[in-house]
């Protein structure tokens, strides 16, 4: 019975995560779009990418991935701001 109650509470908590993290990621998505265009122009004019812009975008990619996995019940690892922000290890 306790596990069933925990699962119910976890499912209800996902609604809160959906609202809060969803809003943050949607706003952040527009910033990433602008940074992508900016990095495109930097590459076109300088011939090399701006690594810091790319790495900042990678934070969004990682958090979006964690968010989708959490919301579809694939993982219990909570996305930002309910856990520490990280980026995928292959880009460190």
Phi, psi and omega in degrees: 000322182295321179295322179296318178295319178299316180297322178296314180296320179296319178296319178294323178296328179297332176295316177298316178298318179303314182290306186289305182293323178302315179296314180300313182291327179291318177295316181298327180301321180292322175297317179297321177300314179297317179294327177295315178296317179299314180295326176300313179294324177299316179295318181297322184268329182256341180086000176216153183281158176270104188299321182295322177296318179297318181291324176297320178295327180295328175301315179297315180303315181294315180293323177297317178299313178297320180298312181295317178297321180291315184291336179264012176064022176281327184223156173257007178282114185283144179278172175301140007266016181267000175208173180294137177285139180214170172233161183298139188296335183290347181257002183287000000 
